[in-house]
Amino acid sequence: MKNPALFCATLLLALFSCQTKNTDRADIPESARPNILWLVAEDLSPVIPPFGDSTIVCPNLSRLAAEGVCYTNVFSVSGVCAPSRAALATGMYPTRIGATHMRTNGNPAYFAEGVHAYEAMPGAGVRMHSEYLRMAGYYCTNNAKEDYQFTKPLTAWDESSRTAHWRNRADGQPFFAIFNFGVTHESRIWVKAEDSLWVAEDLQVEPPPYLPDNEVGQRDVRRMYSNVKEMDAQIGKVLDQLEEDGLLDHTIVVWYSDHGGPLPRQKRLNYDSGLKVPMIIRYPDGKGAGSYDDQLISFVDFAPTLLSMAGLEPPSHFDGRAFAGKYKDSVKRAYIHAAGDRFDACYDHIRAVRDSRYKYLRNFWPDSAYYLPVSYREQMPVMQELLRMRDAGELDVWQAQWFRERKPEEELFDTEADPHELHNLAGEPAYREKLEELRIECERWMASTNDMGLLDEADYIARIWPGDVQPLVATPLLKESGDSISLSCETEGALIGYQFLNMDEAAGDRWMIYTGPLMLPQGKRLVAVADRIGYKASTVLQYPE
């Protein structure tokens, strides 16, 4: 079935025959404070029935689509997870906040020569989306992947672990909860290669034209669909818990993927295969049930939309705009933007701009090859098969395209006529005006975001970590005034977390965010710490000492 609108109509019939407001939770009426649940798949293009791919059946996502809105033009800011998640968490482009390289910390084996682990360091006003919600009274949980290009601030979550759950909140407290589903991750193609399939062993699959349509290619594509099927079952379990708790009709449910597909020439690339993701939003009031929305949405729009859905005005420093909620932007997005720089030990330098139809790529290193020998990816059988076929001279014209030794400085694709982006139109006279339009927009975007990817990465690290030392947040200062205690921090942009503890009790992982003067409960002591994205958290203040 290739018509997603027809799919949802059929299923419906079957089913129903840098400025921050210090917002206190009391300022927001209960009716404007819905629960918000993000269900996040990994490495997934729109390959499910609601988006026109009927290769497999996904009952839980199909139900969600029938009861919600399918957004058909949603794009990551990068073809890989860590830069994408930095944008989701901050509402900022990774190129603006120094989070564009994959990745800034983690396994040393995946770093380029001369580069060591570090943390992106945004401007002083940049905070995580969850911190705004926590200050407004939300219980915020993450289960469990983080990967933000920086260590999460101590004030980011009430819980961030594999046991984090909305069920641990206080009675009646609104929640923002994230559940991540790693079964669709690229690595699961080879890690689960010998596992039983969730689909028929002879399931008919059609690899895209840039991959081999042979036994190896079909096997990996079949495994991809099997993993999607397994993810659908996992989604169903979380939705069942929401229904069991009587919360389904009081919760905005958002399902999406952290970037495009897991296969070669998908993940890490700025083609739609690496950037375009499916998204479904189920609204508690049934708004738009079974409908499709084709507006352009970027990952930088998620944080402002999250706050808008919670009734909070997004701060002005966000790069994105709210596409739903109380503060929905009246002007729809005209373009989405993306970047590709370092991937593990391999560098490139590509920028992308797309409107509703045409994709523009600017290759700043045209003398380098398209294909990057990312060792992590080369564990995948179909990647190994592509390399074997390349060396044996067996690739067809579309498969060989990725292995060209040079790139044109500019590429332009008609994504309607050429969804796999194989036919470069940049040199065609008929498309000269569109090429110029998107070129100008790319230059404008890069200048407006002070693109950090233009810097040598080692120079950037030296700039933010002078002497190779991570900056330390100043210890909070305490001031007594009668029976109340006020806290402050000399580090610009830092948030202060605090706990009230028994005299002999050790501090736990959950830090409440300081928003105003406190009263010290009798028989308790206060511990406080200050933190800021990219910095090392302060030493702990204890009162009384």
N, C-alpha and C positions, 0 to 999 in steps of 0.2 A: 504493500500500500504506500503510494507516494504522496498522497494528499493528506496532510496532517489535520486540516480543518474537518474533512470528512471523517477521519478517524475519531476525533473528539465528539463530533455530533453523534456518531454511531454509538460510542461508548456511553455518552450521556443518556441516550435513549434506553440503553440496556440497564444502566444503573438506577434510573429514576422512573423507568416505567414504573591661625595662631592666636584667635581670640576665643576664649572659652567662657561660656556662661556658667557661673556657679549655681546650678539649678538644684534646689532642694526638692526632695521627693514630694513634699507637701504642696509644691507649686503646680503639680500636674494632677488633674482629676483622675480617679480610678478608671473611668470610662475611656480615657485617652492613653492608657498604659497597658496595651495588650502584651501577652507573652510573645516572644519571637524565637523561633527555632530554625537554625540553619543546619541543613543536612548536606554535607559536602563530599561529593565523590572526587576521585583523583583521576587525572589523565583521561578525560572522556570527551569525545566529540558528540554531536547530536545523533547518536546511533540507537535510538529507542523509538518505539512505535508512535508516541505523540508527536515526534518530529519527523515522521515520514519514513522511518526505517522499520520494516516489519519482519526483519530476519529472525527476531526472537520475540517472545511475549514477556512483558514486564507488568504484571498485574497491579503492583503497588504504585509504580510511577504512572501507569495509565489511569488508575483511579485518582491519583493526585492531580493529573492533568485535567480530568473530567470535572473535578471539583475546584480547579484553580485556573490560573492564567499561564499559558506557555509564552515565554519571551524568546523570540526567534533570532534576535540580533544582539546577543550578549558576547562581549569580547574581553579576554584577559589582556593585561598590559605586557605580557611576556609569555613565551611558549613553555615555560618551566615554572616549578612550584614556588620557590622561595621569593623571587621578585614579585610574583603574583600575590602571594600571601601578605607581603609587605604592603602592597596597595590596598588589599582588602581590609587590613587591620588599621591603616592610618588615613585612608582617603587621599593619599598622595601618590604621585608617580614615583616609581623606584629611581628613575633618573634624576629626580629632584632631591631625593633624600639619601643618595649614595647607596641604594640597595639594588642596583641593576645587575651586579655580577652574581652568577650561580656557583657557589654560594659564598657568603662572607665568613662562615664558620663551619665546623664539622670535621669530617675526615681529612687529615692532612694529605692523604694520597690523591685527593681530587683538587689540589691547589696548583696554580701555575707556578713556575719557578720564580723566586723572588717575592712571592706573596704569601703571607701567613694569615691565620685566622684573625678577624677583627669584627667589629659591629658597625652597621650603618648608624650614622649620627644625624638625625633630622634636626631642624631648627627647634628653638626652645618651646614653641607653642604646640608642637606635634605630640599627640597622645594616642593611645590605642582606643578603638571604638568602644570597647567594654568599659574603659575608665569613665567615660561620660555617662554611660548607663548606670554604673555602680554609684556614681555621685548622685544620680536621680532616684536611687532606691532599688534598682534592679539587682537580682541575684544572677551573677554571670558565671557560666561554666563552659569549659572547653574539654572535649573528649575526642582526641587527645593531642593531635599533631599541632605543633606550633610553627616553627620554621619561618620566622618573620624577618630574618636577616639581622636580628638583634635579640638579646636575651629579654624575655618578657619582663616588664617592670613588676616589682613585687605587688603593685597596686592593680595589676591588670585583671585578675580573676579572683572570684571567690574559691573556685576550684579549677585546676587544669591537670587532669590525670585520666587514666583509663577507667576510673570509677566516678568521675565527675558527672553529676546528674541534677536536673531540676528538682528531683525528689528530695534533695538535701536542704532545700531552702526553708525559710520560715513560712508558716501558714499564711496564705493570701498574698505573699510577696510576688510581684511580677518577675519573670525570668527572661534572660537571653541565654540560650544554650546552643552550643555547636557540637555536632557529632560528625567526625571524619570517617570516611569509609575507604580504607587503603587497599581493598581487594582489587580495585580497578587500576592500581598503580602499574606503571611500565614494568617494574621488576617482577610482578606477578605473572607475566607472560612466561618467563623462564623458571621462576621459583615453583610455580604450580604446574609445570609442564607434565608431570607424571600423575597429578591428582585426577580423580574422577571428574568428568565434565558435568556441568549443570545443563548442558544442551545435548542433543543427539550427536553421537559420534560421526554421523554422516550428514550433519547440518550443512546445507548448501550456503556457502559464503562467497562473496565476491571481493577479493582484495582490490584496493584502489590501483589505478594504472601505473603508479610509480613503484609498486611492490610486485614481486613475482607471483603469478597465478599458478603456482605448482604446489606440490605436497607440503613443502616447508611453509610457504606463504599462507596457504589455506589453514594449516594447523595453528599457526600463531593468531590468525584472524579469528578462527573458531574459539581459541582460548580467550581472546579478548571478549567475545560475546558471552562466553561462559562466565567470565568474571563479572560482566555487567548483570547477568541473570542472578548471580549470587549476591551482588550488591543490592539488587531490587528486593531480595528476601530480607536482607539486613535492614533496609529502609522500612519494610513492613513491620518489623519487630518494634522499632522505635515509635512508629505511628500507632501501633497497638497499645504501647505503654501510655501514649498521650490520650488515647480514647479511654483506657482503663481508669485513668486519673480524672476523667471528665473534663479534659482541657482542650480537646480538639477544636471546639467551637469558640475558644477564647485565645487561640494562638495563631499567629501568622507563621505559616510553614513555608520556608524557602529551600528549594533543592537546586543545586547547581554543581558544576565541576570546577576544579581550580585552574584548569587550562584545557587545551585541546587533547587529541588522542595520544595513545602510548606508543604507537608504531613508528618506525623510521620515516623520516620526512614529515612527521607530525610533531611530536614533542620536540621542543627547543626551537622550532621554526616560526617565522612570522607570517606564514601562510595561514589561511583560515583553518587548515587542518591542525595547527598548533595553538590558535588563539580563540576560535569560536567555540562557545560552550552552550549546552542546553540549560535553561532555567525555568522552573515552575514555581509559582507562588500561589498558595492557597490562603485566601482571606477568610477570616471567621464569619463574615456576613455573607459569604457566597458571591461576593462581587466578581463579575467577569467569568463565572464558572464556565469552563469549556471553551473559552475564547483564546485568541492569539493576539499578541502585541508585537509589532515589528519595529518599534523604535530602537535606535542605536543606544546601547548601554555599555559603559566601560566599568571595569572593576573599581576604578576610583569613585564610581557613583554608589557603591554599596554602603560605605560608612555613612555618608550623609543621608541616604535613604533609610538606613537602620535607625538613626536618630530621629528622622522625620516620622517614621512609623511609631516611635515611642512618644511622640509629641514634643520632642526637643529640637530647638532650632540648631541646624548644623553650623559650626564655626566658620568664619569667613575664609580661613586659610586653606580649607579643603580644596583640592584640585577638582573633585567631582561635584555633581549636582544630584539632588534628590529626584528620583523618578516616580516616587509614590509617597503617601503619607501627608501629614498636615502641612509640611513645608515643600511640597512637590514643586519643582521648578516649572514655570510656565513655558519656558523655551526648551524644546527638545534638542538633543545633541545632534550636531551636523557631521561630526567625525569621531572616530576612535583612533587611539595612538598606541604604539607598542615599540618595544626595543629588544635587541638581542646583543649581548656583549660577551663576557666570559661564560663558558659552560665547562665547569670543572677545570681542567688544565688547558682548555682550548679557547682562544680568543677569536672573536669576530666583532664587527661593529656595524649594525644594521638598524635602521629606523623605519617604521611603517606608519602609514596613515590610510584610513579607509573611510569612505562614505557609505551610503546605503547600497552601493553597487560596485564601485571601483576601489581597488587596492593599489597603493603606491608603496614601493620599497626603495629606500636609498641605501646602497651598498658603499660604505665609506672605504672598504678595503677590497676593491674589485680584483686585485691581483691574487687574492686568496680564494681557495676552493669553496664551493657550497658545503660539501660534506666535511664535517669535523670528526676526527677520530676519537670520539668520546668513549673511553674504555668501558664505562658503566653500560652504555647502550650496546656495546659489542658483545655482551653476554646473551643477547636475544638471538634465537636461531635464525629468524628472518633477516636480521642485520648481517649475520655471518654468511647467510646465503647470498645476499646482495654483493658482499665483498668477494665471495667465490665466483659469482657470475661476472663481476667486473673484471677480475683477473683472468677469467677464461674467455672474455670477449663475448659473453652470452646475453648482455643486457639489451633490451629494446630501446628505442629512442627516448621514451618517457622515463624509463628506469635509469638510463645513462645520464639524463639531464642533471640529476643531483650531483653527479661525480665530475662535472666539468671543472677544469682547473682554474678558470676565471669566472667572474661574475660581471654583468653589465653594471654600470654605476647606478642606473635607475631601472626599475621594473614597474609595469602597470598591467593590471589584470582586470578583466570584466568577470566578476565572480558569479554573475548570472549565467552567462554563456560558457564560462570556463571555471566551474567550481573547484577544480583541483589546481588551478593557477599554473597552467603549463604553457600558455601562449602569451609571451611578453609583447605588449602593445606599445611600449614606450617609444619605439621608432616609427610608429604608424602616423602619418600626417593627420588622419581623421581624429586622432585622440590627442592632438597637441594641446588644445585648451584644457582638457581634463588633466593632462600631465602637469601643465603649468600650475593649475589650481592646487593640486595636491602637493606639488613641490613647495609652493609658497606656504601652505599650511604646515608642512613638515618643518620648514625653517622657522616659522613663527612659534610652533610648539616647542622646539628645542631651545630657542632663545628665551621663551617665557618661563621655562622650567629650569633654566640655568643648568643644562644637561651635564650631570656629573660624569656620565660615561665618556665624555670627551677628554677627561683627565686620565693620565697614566694611573693605573690602580695603585701602584706602590707610592706614587706621589700623593694620592688621595689619603692613603693610610697615614702617611707622614704628617699630613695636614691636620687630621682629626685626632691622631694619637702622637703628639709631640714626644720625641725620644722613645717611641714605641711603647708608651705607657697610656693605658686607657684612663681618661679623666674620671675623677672621683667626685661624687656628689657630696656637698658639705653636710655635716651632721646637723640635724634639726636643732633650732634654738627654742627654748621654752621660756615663757613669761607668765608669771602668776599675777592675777588681778582679783583680789578677794578670793572667792571660792572657785573661780574659773581659771583654766589653763589655756594659753594661746601658743600655737606652734608656728614657726616660720623656717624658711631655708634660704640661704644666700645664693644658691645655685639657681639661675634663671630657668624657669620652666619645670622645675622639679615638683613632683607631688609627694606628699607626706602620708605614709601609712602608719597606723597605730593599733595597739592592742592593749586592753586592760587585763591584767593577769593577777593571780594570787601571788603572794610574796615569794613563794618557792617554785612557781610554775615557769616552765620554759616557753619561749615564744613559739607559736605555730606558724603555719604557712599562710594563713588568711589574715591579711592586713586591711582594716577598714580605712577608707580614704578620708583624710582630714579636710573638712570644709568650713570649720568655724570653732569658736571656743568650746572647751570640753569641761565637764565636771568629773572629777576623779571619784569613783565610787569608794565608799568606806571599805577599808581593808584591802584595797587593790593598789597595784602599781601600774604605771604607764610605761610602755616601751614604744619608741617611734623610730622610723627610718625614712629617709628620703631617697627617691629614685627618679631617673629620667632616662628616656630611650637613648641607648648608645653609651651611656655612662655606667660606671660601676656604682652600685648602691652604696649609700653612706654607711658609716659605722652607726651602731644602734645607740639612741639616747634612752636612758633609763631614769625614771622619776617615781619616787625618790631614789637617789643613787644607792 
